[in-house]
Amino acid sequence: MKIEEKSDTEILDIVDPIFDEIIEGCRAKDWNRYSQFFTDEDREDPDHKVDILDQWENNPVLVSIGKEKQFLSILRRENEVVVVWKVGSTTVNGDFMLSLQLTLIDSKISLTGVGLH
């Protein structure tokens, strides 16, 4: 079944553990934990790693995202979904939107994007 044809519940069952690992990876500034669901190409790209390490040093929200999240929506496109939540920070006041993009590549679901707004 194509990922975009799965129900919201099925998609959330897939993405919730990924979300938890991404958040814990950010909080610990742990590249291996953070990147474990990315494609091999993205995980092994030194520029991508340098960019994320820089963001961890310069964006206090990324390393302080709280554990609570409020599911907002799932956007569906051909062979991919973007799951969107409202999150908070343990050190920065306000609400933030976090999204994870999952893409079906060679019959495997991979994390192909993380966004924080």
PEHU-V219830 format. One record per residue. RES is the residue in one letter. PHI is phi in whole degrees, 0 to 359 (none if undefined). OMEGA is omega in whole degrees, -180 to 180 (* if undefined). BURIAL is I if it has 16 or more other ideal C-beta (glycine too) atoms within 10 Angstrom, else O. Layout:
RES,PHI,OMEGA,BURIAL / RES,PHI,OMEGA,BURIAL
This chain:
M,none,177,O / K,294,-177,O / I,300,-178,I / E,289,179,I / E,266,179,O / K,288,178,I / S,289,176,O / D,304,-179,O / T,298,179,O / E,296,180,O / I,294,180,I / L,295,176,O / D,298,178,O / I,285,-169,O / V,274,-177,I / D,302,178,O / P,294,176,O / I,294,178,I / F,305,-178,I / D,301,-180,O / E,292,178,I / I,299,-179,I / I,296,179,I / E,294,176,O / G,298,178,I / C,295,-178,I / R,299,-179,I / A,270,-175,O / K,53,-175,O / D,250,-177,O / W,302,-177,O / N,297,179,O / R,291,-179,I / Y,298,-170,I / S,265,-171,I / Q,299,-179,O / F,259,178,I / F,286,173,I / T,296,177,I / D,303,-179,O / E,300,-180,O / D,291,-178,O / R,293,-177,I / E,267,-179,O / D,282,-177,O / P,297,179,O / D,294,178,O / H,297,180,O / K,298,179,O / V,300,180,O / D,298,-179,O / I,293,178,I / L,301,177,O / D,296,179,O / Q,297,179,O / W,298,-180,I / E,282,-171,O / N,247,180,O / N,234,-176,O / P,298,179,O / V,294,-177,I / L,302,-177,I / V,262,-179,I / S,223,178,O / I,295,-180,I / G,289,-178,O / K,282,-179,O / E,280,178,O / K,217,176,I / Q,242,179,O / F,296,179,O / L,250,-173,O / S,191,169,O / I,235,176,I / L,262,-177,O / R,246,175,I / R,223,179,O / E,298,178,O / N,65,178,O / E,204,174,I / V,224,173,I / V,238,-179,I / V,258,-173,I / V,237,177,I / W,230,166,I / K,264,-180,O / V,228,175,I / G,236,180,I / S,237,177,I / T,279,-178,O / T,232,-178,O / V,241,-179,O / N,290,175,O / G,117,178,O / D,255,-180,O / F,226,178,I / M,253,178,O / L,243,179,I / S,230,174,I / L,237,179,I / Q,256,177,I / L,250,-177,I / T,232,176,I / L,274,-179,I / I,234,-180,O / D,50,178,O / S,66,179,O / K,237,177,O / I,275,180,I / S,236,173,I / L,278,-176,I / T,242,177,I / G,189,174,O / V,228,179,I / G,230,175,O / L,227,-177,O / H,231,*,O
